[in-house]
Amino acid sequence: MNSISAPALLSYFPAVVCVVCDSPIDALVALCVPRDEAMDLVAASWGGGEAGCIVTALDGGRPVAVLPTPEGRWAACNAFLDELCATPQEAARRLERMLRRGRQGYVGYVQRASAVV
């Protein structure tokens, strides 16, 4: 039997900004991730080349994400992984419903492995 694995697919999620920092390590620390764990997460994320969205769960299971901003800074965000969407447009619609009182947000993404056929 030959097994063929399809390429990994992207899933998109809404993320509400808590604070914007100058580095991904500072952003993770601002979310209460221990500094040594933050450094490990950032180093692991750069192993694939381009630095992108970093997602982790805090003690207690609350998901958080650090995303690069268009200005070259890093947004520390509460990630809503229970709101995963197939398209960035759908995630943006869900994000709009979450934002109030001048809050800012971004659409993040995660890769999900596809099934082996």
C-alpha positions as CSV (number, residue, x, y, z in Angstrom):
1,M,0.0,0.0,0.0
2,N,1.4,3.4,-1.0
3,S,0.7,6.3,1.4
4,I,0.5,9.8,0.1
5,S,0.2,12.7,2.4
6,A,-1.4,15.9,1.2
7,P,0.3,19.2,2.0
8,A,-0.5,20.8,5.3
9,L,-3.5,23.1,5.3
10,L,-3.9,26.5,7.0
11,S,-6.6,27.3,9.5
12,Y,-7.3,30.9,10.4
13,F,-8.4,32.3,13.8
14,P,-9.3,35.7,15.3
15,A,-6.8,37.2,17.7
16,V,-7.5,40.2,20.0
17,V,-4.5,42.4,20.7
18,C,-3.5,42.9,24.4
19,V,-0.2,44.8,23.8
20,V,2.2,45.5,21.0
21,C,5.9,44.9,21.6
22,D,9.2,45.3,19.8
23,S,10.2,41.6,19.8
24,P,8.3,38.3,19.8
25,I,10.1,37.4,23.1
26,D,8.8,40.6,24.8
27,A,5.3,39.9,23.4
28,L,5.3,36.4,24.8
29,V,6.6,37.6,28.2
30,A,3.9,40.2,28.2
31,L,1.4,37.4,27.9
32,C,2.9,35.7,31.1
33,V,4.9,33.1,29.2
34,P,8.2,32.4,31.2
35,R,11.2,34.1,29.4
36,D,13.1,30.8,28.8
37,E,10.0,29.2,27.3
38,A,9.4,32.3,25.2
39,M,13.0,32.1,23.9
40,D,12.5,28.4,23.0
41,L,9.3,29.1,21.2
42,V,10.8,31.9,19.1
43,A,13.9,29.9,18.2
44,A,11.6,27.0,17.2
45,S,9.5,29.2,15.0
46,W,12.5,30.6,13.1
47,G,13.6,27.0,12.3
48,G,11.3,27.0,9.3
49,G,12.7,30.2,7.8
50,E,10.2,33.1,8.0
51,A,9.0,34.1,11.4
52,G,5.3,34.0,11.6
53,C,2.5,33.5,14.1
54,I,3.6,31.8,17.4
55,V,0.8,30.0,19.3
56,T,1.0,28.5,22.7
57,A,-1.2,27.8,25.7
58,L,-0.7,29.4,29.1
59,D,-1.1,27.4,32.4
60,G,-4.8,26.7,32.6
61,G,-5.1,26.1,28.9
62,R,-5.8,29.7,27.6
63,P,-4.4,30.0,24.0
64,V,-2.4,33.0,23.2
65,A,-0.6,34.1,20.0
66,V,2.1,36.5,19.0
67,L,1.8,37.9,15.4
68,P,4.0,40.2,13.4
69,T,2.3,43.5,12.6
70,P,2.6,45.4,9.3
71,E,4.7,48.0,11.2
72,G,7.4,45.4,12.0
73,R,6.4,45.0,15.7
74,W,4.8,42.1,17.5
75,A,1.2,41.9,18.7
76,A,0.6,39.8,21.9
77,C,-2.9,38.5,21.5
78,N,-5.6,36.3,23.1
79,A,-6.1,33.6,20.4
80,F,-9.6,32.2,19.8
81,L,-8.6,28.7,18.5
82,D,-12.1,27.4,19.1
83,E,-13.1,29.8,16.2
84,L,-10.8,28.2,13.6
85,C,-12.0,29.0,10.0
86,A,-11.1,27.7,6.6
87,T,-10.6,31.2,5.1
88,P,-9.1,34.4,6.4
89,Q,-12.2,36.3,5.4
90,E,-14.4,34.2,7.7
91,A,-11.9,34.7,10.6
92,A,-12.0,38.4,9.9
93,R,-15.8,38.4,10.1
94,R,-15.6,36.6,13.5
95,L,-13.0,39.0,14.7
96,E,-15.1,42.0,13.9
97,R,-17.9,40.7,16.1
98,M,-15.4,40.4,19.0
99,L,-13.8,43.8,18.8
100,R,-15.4,46.6,20.9
101,R,-14.4,49.9,22.4
102,G,-11.5,50.6,20.0
103,R,-9.8,47.2,20.5
104,Q,-7.6,46.0,17.8
105,G,-7.2,42.5,16.4
106,Y,-5.5,40.4,13.7
107,V,-6.2,37.1,11.9
108,G,-3.7,34.5,12.7
109,Y,-3.1,31.1,11.2
110,V,-2.0,27.7,12.1
111,Q,-1.0,24.7,10.0
112,R,-3.0,21.6,10.5
113,A,-1.7,18.2,9.3
114,S,-3.8,16.5,6.8
115,A,-4.7,12.8,6.9
116,V,-2.5,10.2,5.3
117,V,-4.3,8.5,2.4
